[in-house]
Amino acid sequence: MQLRSNVPPLPGNVQDHLGHMLRAEYYERGDKPRYLGDPALPTEFDPYLRRLEMNDMALRMRWIRATGARAIADALKDLEV
């Protein structure tokens, strides 16, 4: 069972302002890198980030191959053998 509040929601501009303040406070209190090159994310995220990077690279390679094959096919169709 979900309880409903009789209090009307805050206006949008107030919600935006509070959101900006909350994000700024979170950033200020968050962990900072100890040195240049120190990873900003915990190392627990490394496998997930690596998998995302590999998926992105594979997608880019498929696009490059398809685009290259089309370009070669277009160039060769104009040649008369």
N, C-alpha and C positions, 0 to 999 in steps of 0.2 A: 504494500500500500504506500502510495506516494503522498506526502503531505503538501498541501498548497498553502502559499503565503498570501495574506491579504495586502501585503506591501507591494505597491506598484514597482516595476523595474526602474532602474536608474536611467535617466536620459542617455542617449547614445554618446553625446560629447563628454559626459561625465565618465561613462564606461571607458571611452578611449583614453581619457586623461589618466584614470586609475591604472589602466593597462600599461601605459607608457611608464608611469612611475614604478609599477611593480617590476617590469622588465629591467628598468635602470637599476633598481635596488638589487634584483637577482644578479645582474651582471657585476655590480660592485662587490657583492658578498661572495660571488663564485670564486672557485680556484683560479689562480693566475699562473701562467707559465713561469717557471723558475729561471729560465734562460732562453735565449733565442734558439728556436728549434725544438723546445720542449713541447711535446704533444699536448694540445688543448683538451683532447678527449681521453678518457681512461683507456688503458690498453685492452679492456674487455671488448671494446668496439672494433678492434683491429680485424678480426675474422669477418665481421659483417661488412666493414668498409672495403676490405679486400675483395669480397664476393661481389659487392656492388661495382667496384672498379673493373673486375673481370667481365661482368655482364655488360657493362657499358663498352668496354673495349671490343668484346665479341660483336656487339650490335654495330659498332662503328666499322669493324672489319668487314662484316657482311654487306653493309651499305657501300663501302669502298669497292669491294669486289663486284657487286652488281652494277654500280655506276661505271666502273672501268670496263666491264664486259659489254655493257650497252654502247659505250663510246667506241670501243674497238669494232663492234658489229656495225655500227653506223658508218665508221670510216671505211670498213672493208666492203660494204654493200655498194659504195660508189665506184670501187675499182672494178675494171672489167678484166676477167681472166682469159 
